[in-house]
Amino acid sequence: MFYYPHHQRSSYLLHLLFISVFSGLCLDLGSNLYLLFSDHPLNNFASLGRYLVYITQGHPLVEAIQQVPAVPHDVLIGWIVHFSVSLVYTVIYISFVEKGVFLKPSLKKSLVYAWSLLFFPLVVVSYAFGEGFFHVNSPNMIHAILFSIFCHSCYGIGLYITTKVLYASRLEIFKEAKEHHAIIVNNAT
């Protein structure tokens, strides 16, 4: 994890929130650009919100998510879940992939991590939404798979950009602290 002294834990939490929101927005931007250029409706996460409400009513699997009727606030629920998942993924990424401020963020690690998360949309979500594993029951299987790969690539790029920016800012803070300490030591002697 990025090193934060005990009194700067709130700064750490804000950085996690920044990384997760920015990365999630990169995924959203990428998904909507992909959908826009492929003449599909833009993503608003209504189906995710609808599915989660449906689960709470005791229906863990659906035959086709498109056939599940809309529910109140399904878009809002979908967005909340989307950004909550992004936060969980960010915590895992920072905790296990970056391992600390002395290991530089890399685009390769960010993309590999984002691609490893493809298991969830391609296996878990597609099956739960009634499209079968890897969208095999979908009329646009290749489109759905490419869409997931593209979106997760955008998420990985978002992770890389934000961790790179925060890594550079942490190095500046350490440099300033070291210079400040040197001035104090020189004035004391």
MOSULVEN-V45512 format. One line per field, one symbol per residue. phi: phi as a letter, one per 20 degrees, with the letter a starting at -180 (. if undefined). burial: + if it has 16 or more other C-alpha atoms within 10 Angstrom, else -. A space follows every 50 residues. Layout:
phi = ???
burial = ???
This chain:
phi = .ffcggfdfffffffffffffffffffffffffffffdldffecmfffff ffffffencfccfbffefffcgmffffffffgfffgffffffgffdefmq fedffcffffffffffffgffedfffffendmfllfeefcgfgfffgfff ffffffffgfgfffffffffffffffffffffffffffe
burial = ++---------+--++++++++++++++++++-++-------+-++++++ ++++-------+-++----+---++++++-++++-++-+++-++--++-- +---+-+-+++-+++--+--++--++++++++++++-+-----++-++++ ++++++++++++++-++--+-------------------
